[in-house]
């Protein structure tokens, strides 16, 4: 779903809605563009080796499919029927993390390779070990369409994430692993606090946590 570079969006008209199966293809495209240059994904899926784009696309597609099958919360911002931004979370039941379904692991091994699959799972477990809480959501993906950034949609998405958190009384907060320094102020504005630095592969990022309001 292409959006012209000069497109303008009225934040007042935006609705936050849980994604349906029909939204996953567009969501995958938004996430692919957002994470193409992310240092962690560049490292995990070996951008210097031929086929990086294909491995990244496949990994994001399989992640979204796994989220859908496991009924994990995926929220989109919509302007009418246009999907503009996406946030994907894992719920307080951490079994979804390391215990990804066997068919997800098999597909990831075939598309992203053993190294990429192992590091995707390892990253989540390392982040979980850092969080000073037992039951919490984890923000796995967050992205705004590249043509609509800097229009306030990220902050609308942050409020939607808070709503997901408040719907689950077991959750003590939301964790995120930030590997892009330019994104730190965004999370800090959203009341996420630095827990610790964490190295995954060759990349060092920041583990952050927002306590339940």
ChimeraX attribute file (.defattr): number of C-alpha atoms within 10 A of each C-alpha:
attribute: neighborCount
match mode: 1-to-1
recipient: residues
	/A:1	11
	/A:2	10
	/A:3	14
	/A:4	9
	/A:5	9
	/A:6	8
	/A:7	8
	/A:8	11
	/A:9	14
	/A:10	10
	/A:11	14
	/A:12	8
	/A:13	10
	/A:14	19
	/A:15	17
	/A:16	19
	/A:17	14
	/A:18	16
	/A:19	20
	/A:20	11
	/A:21	10
	/A:22	8
	/A:23	14
	/A:24	17
	/A:25	13
	/A:26	17
	/A:27	27
	/A:28	21
	/A:29	16
	/A:30	22
	/A:31	24
	/A:32	19
	/A:33	15
	/A:34	16
	/A:35	18
	/A:36	16
	/A:37	13
	/A:38	13
	/A:39	16
	/A:40	24
	/A:41	20
	/A:42	17
	/A:43	17
	/A:44	23
	/A:45	23
	/A:46	18
	/A:47	17
	/A:48	9
	/A:49	8
	/A:50	9
	/A:51	12
	/A:52	18
	/A:53	16
	/A:54	12
	/A:55	21
	/A:56	24
	/A:57	20
	/A:58	19
	/A:59	26
	/A:60	20
	/A:61	20
	/A:62	20
	/A:63	21
	/A:64	22
	/A:65	17
	/A:66	18
	/A:67	18
	/A:68	16
	/A:69	12
	/A:70	14
	/A:71	12
	/A:72	18
	/A:73	19
	/A:74	25
	/A:75	22
	/A:76	26
	/A:77	26
	/A:78	18
	/A:79	17
	/A:80	9
	/A:81	9
	/A:82	15
	/A:83	23
	/A:84	24
	/A:85	26
	/A:86	27
	/A:87	24
	/A:88	23
	/A:89	22
	/A:90	23
	/A:91	24
	/A:92	22
	/A:93	14
	/A:94	17
	/A:95	11
	/A:96	16
	/A:97	19
	/A:98	14
	/A:99	10
	/A:100	15
	/A:101	14
	/A:102	9
	/A:103	11
	/A:104	17
	/A:105	21
	/A:106	14
	/A:107	15
	/A:108	23
	/A:109	16
	/A:110	13
	/A:111	18
	/A:112	26
	/A:113	17
	/A:114	13
	/A:115	12
	/A:116	21
	/A:117	21
	/A:118	16
	/A:119	18
	/A:120	20
	/A:121	15
	/A:122	16
	/A:123	18
	/A:124	18
	/A:125	14
	/A:126	15
	/A:127	22
	/A:128	22
	/A:129	10
	/A:130	16
	/A:131	19
	/A:132	14
	/A:133	15
	/A:134	14
	/A:135	18
	/A:136	26
	/A:137	27
	/A:138	22
	/A:139	20
	/A:140	16
	/A:141	19
	/A:142	22
	/A:143	22
	/A:144	25
	/A:145	19
	/A:146	15
	/A:147	15
	/A:148	19
	/A:149	13
	/A:150	10
	/A:151	14
	/A:152	13
	/A:153	21
	/A:154	22
	/A:155	15
	/A:156	17
	/A:157	23
	/A:158	17
	/A:159	14
	/A:160	20
	/A:161	22
	/A:162	16
	/A:163	12
	/A:164	19
	/A:165	24
	/A:166	15
	/A:167	9
	/A:168	14
	/A:169	10
	/A:170	15
	/A:171	20
	/A:172	21
	/A:173	24
	/A:174	26
	/A:175	28
	/A:176	25
	/A:177	25
	/A:178	22
	/A:179	21
	/A:180	14
	/A:181	10
	/A:182	9
	/A:183	10
	/A:184	17
	/A:185	11
	/A:186	14
	/A:187	20
	/A:188	14
	/A:189	11
	/A:190	15
	/A:191	14
	/A:192	20
	/A:193	18
	/A:194	18
	/A:195	17
	/A:196	14
	/A:197	15
	/A:198	18
	/A:199	15
	/A:200	18
	/A:201	12
	/A:202	9
	/A:203	14
	/A:204	16
	/A:205	17
	/A:206	20
	/A:207	23
	/A:208	23
	/A:209	28
	/A:210	21
	/A:211	16
	/A:212	13
	/A:213	9
